[in-house]
Amino acid sequence: MNKLSPQMQAGQRLRELIAENFDSQEEFAYEFGADVRTISRYVNQGINKVDVIYELADWFGVEFKSFFS
């Protein structure tokens, strides 16, 4: 079984949160104040910065560890 890396799990969770709360990644990027390319990279290639995951968790109002389950 091929398990996703923690970085990819975080990116997948971000994809889910965006889909639940926004019409598009572009809309989320605008609201969050990030470049669309950055958000796309996080979703497709994973998030390798812990501080970014903490910021996203806080912004969405979810627990940090929810990005890794």
N, C-alpha and C positions, 0 to 999 in steps of 0.2 A: 504494500500500500504506500502510495506516494503522499506524504504529509506536507502541507504547505509550510514554508518558513514563517517565522514570526512576522517578518516584514510584509510578506504576502498576505498573511492573515489580517494584518492591520489594514492593508489596502482593500481587501475584500470587505471588511467591516465598514470602511469608509464608503465604498460603493453602495452597500446596503442602506446606510444612513442617508446618503444623498437621495437614493431612490425613494425612500420612505417620506422624505421631507421636502424634496424639490422636484421641479419638472425636468431639470437638466444639471449636468455638471457645471455648465456655464453660469447658471443662476446661482448655484451654491458658491462658486468661486467669487462672484461679484459680492454676494452677501458676506462671505467670510473675509474678503479683502485679499484674495490670493490670485495669482495669474492662472488662467484656465489651463495652461500647459503644465503648471506645477501640480494642480489637482489631478489632471489626467495621468501624470507620471506616478503620483501616489497610488491611484486606483489600479493602474496597469502593471507597475513595476514594484509596488510595495512602498512602505514608509520605513526608512532606516534611521530616523531621528526620534529618540524618545521624547524630547521636548515638544515636537510637533504632534505626537500622539496624545500627550497630555493636554495640549492646547485644543486639539480637536475634540477630545473627550469632554473637556470643560465646556466648549462651545455648544456641543450637542446635548450636554447635561446627562452624560452616561458615564459609567465607571471606566477607568483606564483599562482594567483587565478585560472588559467586554471586547476590546480590539483583538484579543488573543484566544477567543473561545469558539 
